[in-house]
Amino acid sequence: MNHAADELEPSRLQKAVETIAITPEAATKLVGGYRATFENKFKREPESLEDKRRIAAKIIGRYSKLSAAAGAVSAAPSVIPGVGTAVAVLGGGVTDAAMALKLQVDMCMCLVEVYETELSSEDKKHLPLCQPWVRRRVLRG
C-alpha cells in the first residue's frame, strides 16, 4: 500500500501559516527570556510544575494580547463606510484566520519548550494541529 498517495496536499492557508510561524529555535529563545525573568525575580531556576505553570501563564497572556490586537487590526478597515467594509470582508477574514493560527502555533511551541518536552523540530511544527489536546495536557502536567 502506498501511504504517500494517502497524504493530503497542504492548503494555501497552511503553507502561509507555516511560513510565518515561529521556529523552534525562536521559541527556545523567547522562553529563555521568561526563564531568565523568573530566575531574576525568585533567585532560583524554575524547577517545579508550579514554576512552569507561572511561566506558561505569562506566555498564554502574551499570546492572548497579541491575538486581541491582531483581531482589532484586521477589523479596523471596516469602520470606513463602503471601501473599508469591502476590504474588511474580502481581506480581513483571511488575514485574521492566518494570524489566529500563527499565534496558536507560536503559543503551543513555546508551551512545549516551557515543559521541556523532547520533540523533534518537525514534531513541534505539527503539534499545534491538535492544539486543544496539547493545551489541556501541558497545563495539567
Number of C-alpha atoms within 10 A of each C-alpha: 5 6 6 7 8 8 8 7 8 9 9 9 14 13 12 15 19 17 11 15 21 20 18 19 11 14 20 18 14 16 20 15 12 18 19 15 14 18 13 11 9 11 10 11 14 19 9 8 13 12 16 22 19 14 21 24 14 13 20 17 13 12 17 15 11 15 19 11 12 18 18 12 15 20 20 15 19 17 11 12 9 10 12 15 17 14 17 21 15 11 14 20 15 14 17 19 16 20 21 19 21 22 21 21 25 23 25 27 28 26 26 23 22 24 17 11 12 10 12 9 13 9 11 21 19 13 17 21 14 10 15 11 11 16 16 10 10 17 15 9 11
